[in-house]
């Protein structure tokens, strides 16, 4: 084995520049801990003139990452380009085919092509490491692939998107609207100019798909995830959750059941006393339930150049140590086909917020719709709304009344059907809000 592990970095954005800085600053320490000196020999980016705050003059420069993967004098190809196809996919496939180890932070690429890339890496006897692709600086991939390899995992869940967690935290702490918090997140750089990938739940879903495969030994199936973002959450929901003893978090949840694997991303009411409820701001948290270890929770920064670079370089260190682990926890040929679980009772029940017309029989109609679907209500909370200002000839109707319903355990099909019927009957003035309540420790 050579004393030097030669590294090429494709993509010199915030994370790429931090990787260069980290390897430069802690190179000697890394060499002592890994037995090899990790040295950057080549880099690739579109704009050579851009100031990235690091000295790149001593590295071979490639405008095309695929060319770097095919020709550069390197042992490890680090992909920090992003995207589920295009240059990212082409360069990673070229590197693996050439027999180079690959480190990537690209969750979208792995969610779409993870199994085929794992097969390619195994066929060429090289590593494909991706700690930075899920939850930034939190070592959840290593935890699932190695530390918990002896456990049967029953559930993995967590806060996997810092942008959404920041918005929900600010809404609760300051009583601000979703729109106000989103604008502030964009101003601070926590949210992109087009934030839809984060706030609609897609980013969380990509990460969850990877965790599901690692946890349960199944092929990645990102298309089987139920996805719901946080755009419908209002200050009224935040306040109601607080009064009921909950906080609202966007969770990604994967759970093994008797009929298959359940994957879902959605806003969730979690008990204030639970560990996950105490995760605020841009932090991420991942919880894993194992049959022997019980529940463990890992918390840390889920994004940012330095935190993500820390995970990238940790993967490089594993390669320098010759620590080789199956890409998805077990050989790709032994991964099971993903089987989607059948609908079951949701143990934590549901929260529903209705804006009910203030007229005789409205509440009886709602109760009947719930009973028709076999839904039992744990509690009903009604708040009197301010009387509407009536236009001439309006007849003096009162403003719709906000009503909150909490159900006992029931199925999502039943809840959605009941709300659909309630809406069709014209009992409510606005589309009902529904949020799942999760039983967590």
Phi, psi and omega per residue, in radians:
X1 nan 2.370 3.095
X2 -1.187 2.670 3.081
X3 -1.315 -0.229 -3.096
X4 -2.086 2.262 3.014
X5 -1.725 1.978 -3.022
X6 -1.541 2.214 -2.999
X7 -2.071 2.412 2.993
X8 -2.067 2.342 -3.089
X9 -2.000 2.064 3.108
X10 -1.833 2.002 -3.080
X11 1.857 1.914 -3.052
X12 -2.076 0.782 3.023
X13 -1.387 -2.636 -3.101
X14 -1.026 -0.786 -3.106
X15 -1.250 -0.789 -3.129
X16 -1.021 -0.780 3.107
X17 -1.097 -0.648 3.118
X18 -1.188 -0.611 3.083
X19 -1.097 -0.788 3.103
X20 -1.042 -0.778 -3.108
X21 -1.138 -0.725 -3.104
X22 -1.168 -0.802 -3.135
X23 -1.127 -0.595 3.109
X24 -1.218 -0.746 -3.066
X25 -1.274 -0.716 -3.016
X26 -1.978 0.422 -3.094
X27 -1.013 -0.756 -3.109
X28 -1.171 -0.732 3.128
X29 -1.106 -0.721 3.122
X30 -1.094 -0.708 -3.141
X31 -1.104 -0.723 3.128
X32 -1.128 -0.662 -3.075
X33 -1.423 -0.452 -3.037
X34 -1.900 -0.323 -3.103
X35 1.530 -0.049 3.087
X36 -2.410 2.612 3.023
X37 -1.553 2.119 3.103
X38 -1.580 2.009 -3.101
X39 -2.148 2.303 3.055
X40 -1.310 2.251 -3.142
X41 -2.007 -0.403 -3.088
X42 -2.601 2.641 3.087
X43 -2.419 2.782 3.134
X44 -2.488 2.297 3.052
X45 -2.837 2.871 -3.082
X46 -1.355 -0.649 -3.025
X47 -1.948 1.831 -3.098
X48 -1.301 -0.465 -3.037
X49 -1.405 -0.260 -3.067
X50 -1.152 2.385 3.101
X51 -1.432 2.020 -3.102
X52 -1.880 0.095 3.099
X53 1.355 0.161 3.095
X54 -2.378 2.682 -3.136
X55 -1.470 2.030 -3.122
X56 -1.915 0.123 -2.989
X57 -1.155 -0.427 -3.071
X58 -1.575 0.105 -3.064
X59 -1.927 2.547 3.008
X60 -1.117 2.391 -3.051
X61 -1.921 2.319 3.074
X62 -2.245 2.225 3.044
X63 -1.329 -0.519 -3.110
X64 -1.815 2.018 -3.132
X65 -1.122 -0.524 3.102
X66 -1.127 -0.724 3.098
X67 -1.086 -0.704 3.111
X68 -1.100 -0.743 3.130
X69 -1.101 -0.580 -3.078
X70 -1.510 -0.498 -2.938
X71 -2.163 -0.398 -3.030
X72 -1.146 2.614 -3.139
X73 -1.471 1.323 -3.040
X74 -2.389 2.829 3.060
X75 -1.871 -0.488 -3.068
X76 -2.225 2.253 3.090
X77 -1.842 2.083 -3.133
X78 -1.808 2.013 -3.105
X79 -1.758 1.994 3.123
X80 -2.267 0.589 -3.084
X81 -1.475 -0.807 -3.114
X82 1.644 2.808 -3.133
X83 1.702 2.618 -3.062
X84 -1.596 0.033 3.059
X85 -2.683 -2.656 3.113
X86 1.108 -2.542 -3.071
X87 -1.015 -0.609 -3.127
X88 -1.092 -0.909 -3.132
X89 -1.139 -0.795 -3.081
X90 -1.082 -0.727 -3.088
X91 -1.265 -0.658 3.114
X92 -1.146 -0.760 3.114
X93 -1.111 -0.695 3.123
X94 -1.109 -0.728 -3.132
X95 -1.150 -0.804 -3.137
X96 -1.120 -0.719 -3.140
X97 -1.115 -0.537 3.128
X98 -1.386 -0.217 -3.118
X99 1.630 0.390 3.075
X100 -1.618 2.522 2.949
X101 -1.205 2.612 -3.137
X102 -2.228 2.385 2.974
X103 -2.132 2.294 -3.120
X104 -2.430 2.656 3.023
X105 -1.953 0.331 -2.931
X106 -1.675 1.622 -3.130
X107 -1.141 -0.663 -3.118
X108 -1.125 -0.715 3.120
X109 -1.089 -0.779 -3.106
X110 -1.241 -0.646 3.128
X111 -1.103 -0.563 -3.097
X112 -1.619 -0.674 -3.000
X113 -2.160 0.230 -3.009
X114 -0.978 -0.745 -3.085
X115 -1.176 -0.810 -3.130
X116 -1.168 -0.594 3.089
X117 -1.223 -0.640 3.077
X118 -1.088 -0.760 3.119
X119 -1.074 -0.694 -3.133
X120 -1.188 -0.722 3.117
X121 -1.100 -0.783 -3.122
X122 -1.154 -0.654 3.136
X123 -1.131 -0.490 -3.103
X124 -1.818 0.098 3.034
X125 1.179 0.560 -3.110
X126 -2.180 2.923 -3.134
X127 -1.580 2.552 2.952
X128 -2.211 1.806 -3.076
X129 -1.902 2.543 -2.988
X130 -2.686 0.648 -3.133
X131 -0.949 -0.658 -3.061
X132 -1.308 -0.141 -3.092
X133 -1.325 -0.365 -3.095
X134 -2.237 2.065 3.033
X135 1.105 0.557 2.945
X136 0.892 -1.904 -3.053
X137 -1.484 -0.001 -3.132
X138 -1.474 2.205 -3.092
X139 -1.404 1.004 -3.072
X140 -1.356 -0.573 3.129
X141 -1.132 -0.831 3.110
X142 -1.089 -0.657 3.140
X143 -1.072 -0.800 -3.119
X144 -1.307 -0.696 -3.086
X145 -1.271 -0.577 -2.991
X146 -2.109 -1.074 -2.989
X147 -1.092 -0.602 -3.109
X148 -1.877 0.365 -3.103
X149 -1.071 -0.444 -3.105
X150 -1.539 -0.110 -3.110
X151 -1.693 2.618 2.909
X152 -1.591 2.083 -3.096
X153 -1.488 2.303 3.114
X154 -1.833 -0.459 3.137
X155 -2.746 2.474 2.983
X156 -2.340 2.323 -3.114
X157 -2.684 2.871 3.089
X158 2.993 3.090 3.005
X159 -1.607 1.939 -2.979
X160 -2.025 0.086 3.130
X161 -2.386 1.991 -3.095
X162 -1.183 -0.567 3.138
X163 -1.056 -0.865 3.140
X164 -1.127 -0.703 -3.130
X165 -1.158 -0.640 3.091
X166 -1.099 -0.790 -3.116
X167 -1.103 -0.827 -3.122
X168 -1.145 -0.632 3.101
X169 -1.118 -0.789 -3.133
X170 -1.167 -0.671 3.112
X171 -1.032 -0.734 -3.116
X172 -1.276 -0.798 -3.017
X173 -1.237 -0.590 -3.000
X174 -2.089 0.021 3.120
X175 1.158 0.450 -3.119
X176 -1.512 2.761 3.106
X177 -1.340 2.853 3.069
X178 -0.984 -0.790 -3.089
X179 -1.084 -0.716 3.128
X180 -1.135 -0.753 -3.123
X181 -1.198 -0.658 3.098
X182 -1.098 -0.787 3.134
X183 -1.048 -0.695 3.127
X184 -1.191 -0.675 3.107
X185 -1.097 -0.663 3.094
X186 -1.171 -0.712 -3.137
X187 -1.100 -0.647 -3.109
X188 -1.485 -0.076 3.133
X189 1.502 0.150 3.103
X190 -1.418 -0.365 3.141
X191 -2.227 2.554 3.118
X192 -1.302 2.894 3.068
X193 -1.011 -0.701 2.969
X194 -1.846 1.719 -3.012
X195 -1.529 0.088 -2.963
X196 -1.019 -0.636 -3.114
X197 -1.053 -0.607 3.119
X198 -1.419 -0.984 -2.956
X199 -1.293 -0.326 3.084
X200 -1.556 -0.052 3.031
X201 1.672 -0.040 -3.063
X202 -1.179 -0.690 3.119
X203 -1.050 -0.818 3.100
X204 -1.055 -0.695 -3.110
X205 -1.108 -0.722 3.113
X206 -1.051 -0.780 -3.139
X207 -1.153 -0.717 -3.140
X208 -1.097 -0.684 -3.140
X209 -1.032 -0.687 3.120
X210 -1.204 -0.792 3.133
X211 -1.077 -0.669 3.131
X212 -1.043 -0.800 3.131
X213 -1.076 -0.785 3.141
X214 -1.132 -0.702 -3.055
X215 -1.281 -0.668 -2.957
X216 -2.036 0.018 3.089
X217 1.203 0.541 3.124
X218 -1.902 2.813 3.012
X219 -1.153 2.568 -3.138
X220 -1.116 2.339 -3.122
X221 -2.454 1.326 -3.102
X222 -1.220 -0.356 -3.128
X223 -1.370 -0.139 -3.107
X224 -1.692 0.140 -3.072
X225 -1.615 2.294 2.982
X226 -1.358 2.215 -3.039
X227 -2.187 2.257 3.058
X228 -2.497 2.246 -3.094
X229 -1.575 -2.843 -3.026
X230 -1.905 0.149 -3.037
X231 -1.156 -0.358 -3.120
X232 -1.567 -0.084 -3.099
X233 -1.286 2.282 -3.137
X234 -2.042 2.962 3.075
X235 -1.097 -0.510 3.094
X236 -1.102 -0.692 3.104
X237 -1.176 -0.737 3.133
X238 -1.055 -0.790 -3.126
X239 -1.158 -0.727 3.129
X240 -1.110 -0.738 3.112
X241 -1.042 -0.748 -3.138
X242 -1.059 -0.780 -3.130
X243 -1.166 -0.517 -3.120
X244 -1.533 -0.043 3.121
X245 1.613 0.400 -3.105
X246 -2.207 2.896 2.898
X247 -2.194 2.667 -3.138
X248 -1.735 2.217 3.095
X249 -2.314 2.572 2.973
X250 -1.467 2.001 -3.113
X251 -1.950 2.550 2.839
X252 -1.815 2.227 -3.056
X253 -2.263 2.231 3.001
X254 -2.203 2.265 -3.020
X255 -2.476 2.389 3.072
X256 -1.452 2.326 3.069
X257 -2.221 3.098 -3.141
X258 -1.150 -0.345 -3.058
X259 -1.935 0.032 -3.140
X260 2.542 -2.773 -3.104
X261 -1.890 2.310 3.114
X262 -1.791 2.226 3.088
X263 -2.213 2.223 -3.136
X264 -2.659 2.563 3.074
X265 -2.239 2.153 -3.106
X266 -2.967 2.799 2.994
X267 -1.100 2.469 -3.044
X268 -2.426 2.434 2.965
X269 -1.536 2.136 -3.136
X270 -2.081 2.486 -3.126
X271 -1.005 2.425 -3.124
X272 -1.023 -0.507 -3.105
X273 -1.368 -0.188 -3.099
X274 -1.306 2.683 -3.129
X275 -1.074 -0.689 -3.054
X276 -1.193 -0.472 -3.120
X277 -1.192 -0.383 -3.058
X278 -1.580 0.107 3.139
X279 -1.559 1.998 -3.042
X280 -2.053 2.957 3.058
X281 1.115 -2.460 -3.063
X282 -1.571 0.110 3.128
X283 -1.190 2.674 2.998
X284 -1.950 2.806 3.040
X285 -2.620 2.454 3.086
X286 -2.255 2.251 3.108
X287 -1.969 2.455 -3.138
X288 -2.277 2.288 3.060
X289 -1.811 2.045 3.101
X290 -2.041 2.677 -3.038
X291 -1.226 -0.477 3.128
X292 -1.817 -0.629 -3.076
X293 -1.475 -0.285 -3.038
X294 1.368 -2.491 3.137
X295 -1.802 2.324 2.990
X296 -2.152 2.610 -3.131
X297 -2.253 2.222 3.092
X298 -1.940 2.300 -3.065
X299 -2.239 2.460 3.080
X300 3.044 -3.086 3.134
X301 -1.206 2.246 -3.080
X302 -1.623 -0.095 -3.115
X303 -2.752 -3.049 -3.110
X304 1.791 2.564 -3.051
X305 -1.033 -0.875 -3.061
X306 -1.208 -0.763 -3.119
X307 -1.112 -0.753 3.136
X308 -1.190 -0.706 3.100
X309 -1.068 -0.612 3.104
X310 -1.017 -0.741 3.118
X311 -1.241 -0.644 3.094
X312 -1.052 -0.830 -3.102
X313 -1.223 -0.561 3.048
X314 -1.035 -0.679 3.084
X315 -1.152 -0.664 3.091
X316 -1.116 -0.720 3.114
X317 -1.064 -0.722 3.098
X318 -1.046 -0.694 3.119
X319 -1.168 -0.710 3.114
X320 -1.081 -0.595 3.114
X321 -1.401 -0.106 -3.064
X322 1.148 0.494 3.026
X323 -1.387 1.924 -3.060
X324 -2.060 2.191 -3.123
X325 -2.240 2.547 3.074
X326 -0.937 2.399 -2.998
X327 -0.926 -0.838 -3.098
X328 -1.898 0.510 3.061
X329 1.609 -0.432 3.050
X330 -2.630 2.798 -3.130
X331 -0.910 2.425 -3.059
X332 -0.985 -0.576 -3.126
X333 -1.148 -0.335 -3.105
X334 -1.753 -0.003 3.087
X335 -1.192 2.377 3.130
X336 -1.384 2.646 2.987
X337 -1.119 2.479 -3.139
X338 -1.255 2.235 3.067
X339 -2.014 2.082 -3.109
X340 -1.342 2.299 -3.116
X341 -1.184 2.554 3.043
X342 -1.281 2.755 3.132
X343 -1.039 2.392 -3.139
X344 -2.407 3.059 3.083
X345 -1.140 2.370 3.053
X346 -1.608 1.931 -2.966
X347 -1.086 -0.558 -3.066
X348 -1.433 -0.119 -3.118
X349 1.337 -2.938 -3.058
X350 -2.381 2.593 2.974
X351 -1.797 2.336 3.068
X352 -2.301 2.332 3.063
X353 -2.021 2.131 -3.102
X354 -2.062 2.512 3.006
X355 -1.847 1.684 -2.910
X356 -1.682 2.316 3.060
X357 -1.083 2.324 -3.087
X358 -1.453 1.461 -3.124
X359 -2.600 2.720 -3.098
X360 -0.997 2.388 3.044
X361 1.546 -0.147 -3.068
X362 -1.107 -0.800 -3.098
X363 -1.215 -0.604 3.088
X364 -1.112 -0.661 3.123
X365 -1.131 -0.733 3.126
X366 -1.111 -0.804 -3.137
X367 -1.051 -0.694 3.139
X368 -1.143 -0.752 3.139
X369 -1.070 -0.700 3.107
X370 -1.154 -0.796 -3.123
X371 -1.110 -0.660 3.139
X372 -1.066 -0.480 3.137
X373 -1.719 0.162 3.090
X374 1.266 0.455 -3.097
X375 -1.657 2.194 3.065
X376 -1.728 2.342 -3.100
X377 -1.690 2.244 3.098
X378 -1.416 -0.660 3.141
X379 -2.721 2.706 3.070
X380 -2.303 2.204 3.128
X381 -2.147 2.177 3.126
X382 -2.081 2.335 3.051
X383 -2.032 2.404 3.113
X384 -1.372 2.177 3.097
X385 -1.481 2.803 3.087
X386 -1.147 2.380 -3.133
X387 -1.069 2.361 -3.098
X388 -1.197 2.611 3.006
X389 -1.385 2.081 -2.973
X390 -1.563 2.363 3.022
X391 -1.337 2.746 3.113
X392 -0.961 2.282 3.102
X393 1.388 0.185 -3.089
X394 -1.360 -0.278 3.123
X395 1.557 -0.011 3.042
X396 1.305 0.496 3.125
X397 -1.140 2.505 3.093
X398 -1.392 2.829 3.075
X399 -1.151 2.614 3.054
X400 -0.978 2.548 -3.064
X401 -1.753 2.235 3.089
X402 -1.271 2.249 -3.131
X403 -2.261 2.323 3.127
X404 -1.988 2.243 3.111
X405 -2.019 2.366 3.020
X406 -2.067 2.179 -3.104
X407 -1.696 2.772 2.854
X408 -1.338 3.141 -3.103
X409 -1.013 2.404 -3.129
X410 -2.805 3.139 3.128
X411 -1.675 2.674 3.129
X412 -1.160 -0.592 3.109
X413 -1.026 -0.763 -3.122
X414 -1.140 -0.764 -3.124
X415 -1.107 -0.807 -3.106
X416 -1.146 -0.645 3.125
X417 -1.152 -0.768 3.137
X418 -1.078 -0.760 3.142
X419 -1.174 -0.604 3.095
X420 -1.111 -0.778 3.135
X421 -1.157 -0.747 3.111
X422 -1.013 -0.738 3.126
X423 -1.157 -0.760 -3.140
X424 -1.078 -0.577 -3.116
X425 -1.363 -0.084 3.099
X426 1.275 0.406 -3.121
X427 -1.343 -0.461 -3.091
X428 -1.995 2.704 -3.101
X429 -1.626 -0.326 -3.136
X430 -2.385 2.771 3.076
X431 -0.979 2.340 -3.131
X432 -1.134 2.644 3.031
X433 -1.770 2.393 3.104
X434 -2.309 2.274 3.104
X435 -2.338 2.338 3.119
X436 -1.305 2.556 3.053
X437 -1.889 2.164 -3.056
X438 -1.828 2.332 3.062
X439 -1.471 1.857 -3.122
X440 -2.257 2.763 3.103
X441 -1.541 nan nan
